[in-house]
């Protein structure tokens, strides 16, 4: 007895992942895996909802009502946030656009899926660490041990570069230039590459890590590894950062009230560069933002600049009505630039 041929949904999924995403779109492995996880979750949910095996599902089973129920399931049962919900919907949209061109007979179904809107999310305040909090975290690893020296170097590199956690775990020895000009090659979203300068102390810590672990500077395997010798994952980095943040609370009690995760260090890098007088365009390139508009939000959360502006603007009770508050146009501009 011959095996059943794959149905149109199965053929579309195969073409989407094996041909369209890697060959036509040139999508990164990270994007392919993200889309894969989203559609696998959807298929399992539909199979449970329809009470039939995944292999028997077809396009007619992917209705807007079912997709909305799936998105609600992600939030209520799996505890996903709005951003994760929207990321799953983006994967469904991408597949629907491909399927509409792949099989015009499914155009109506795909158009209905593409009409499903993204959910608006509350904008959280961008959290970042103050200088004393960062020093406390960097001081937390026990640098008399091999693991502690690795963790210190990892945390220092994270703060120096403001790299995304996936970018930091993918750094290879061959990406490092530890002599002047000291820099590291980072691979960001959309396969975009950028060079990020390194502080002398970061370069020294990285050089010591290479020597201690007897790593060839030209090696093309990930630099940061766990105790088993496997490449460190982003989940491992998150665990280490949270561990050292808890340890650092005795030296910096304010850490207890903050959510510390790898992106917190990224935010901290941006704010501290801003406080040092670095312009937003340079910070945008430093962090690998696609648009400077993404970087603008750090100007809104920079408390030090706001405090400086507050110190320059006297309370109303201090003003003498007979004396102009601003003596010249230049002082007005200086005050506005300090805001």
C-alpha positions, 0 to 999 in steps of 0.5 A: 500500500503506497503512502499518502501524498502530502496535502497542500498545507504540508507541501506549502510548509515544506516549500516555505522552510526548505526553499522560500526562507533560505533561498529566496528570502535569505533568512537567517537560521535564527529567523527560520527557527523562530518561524518554525517554532511559531508554526509548530505551536500553531499546528499542535494547537489546531490538532488539539482543537480539531481533535485530529492528527497534525498530518490531517490538517489542511488550509481549511483548518486555519481560520482567523477564529482559530488563529485568534484562539491560538494567540489567546492560548499563548498569552493565557496558558503559556504565559507569553507577553504581547511581544511574543504573541506578535512575533508568532503572528508575524510568522503566521503572516509570513507563511500566509503571504507565501501560501497566497502566491504558492496556491492561488486557491488559498488566497481568500484564507490567506487574506483573512489571516493577513488581516489579523492585526498585531496587538498593541502593547504597553510601552515599558520604561527602559530600565538601565543600571547606574554606574555603581550597580554595574561596578557591583555586578562586575565585582561579583565574579570570583576572579580567583577561579577559571569560571569567575574569570570567564564570567567577568570577561563575559559581563565586561564585554556585554557592557562594553559592546552593548551587544545583544545576547545572541551576538555575544555568545556567537563571538569567535576568537577570529572576530577579535582585534586586541591590539590597536585599534581594539575592536570586535566584529559583531553579527546582528539582526538581518546578518548585519555586521558591525565593528565595536571598539573595545576598552583596553581593560576589555581587550586585556581580559579577552586576551587573558581568557584566550591564553588561559584556555589555550585558544588559537586567536584565529579559531572560528568556534564560539569563544565563551563556553560552559563548564562542559566545553559547549558554547554558552547559550543565551539562556546561560548568559541570562542565568549568570547575569541574574546570579551575579546581580543577586550577589551584587545586591549587598554592595548595591541594594538598588539592584533588588528593585530592578529586572536585570537581564542581558538587554538591561546591560544593552540599555545601560551601555546606551545610556552611559554613552549618552551621558558621556556626550556621544551623539545618538547617531554614533550610539545607533551604529554602536548598538546596531540599530536599524534606525536612529529612531530606535535609539531616541528612546534612551534620550527620554530615560537619561535621568542624569541629563534630566537632573542636570537640567533641573539643577540649571532651572531654578524653582519659581520661588527663586526667580526675581520678577525684576531680573530676566531669567535668561540674559541672552539667547545663548543661555536659552540655547544652552539650557535647551540643549541640556534638556 
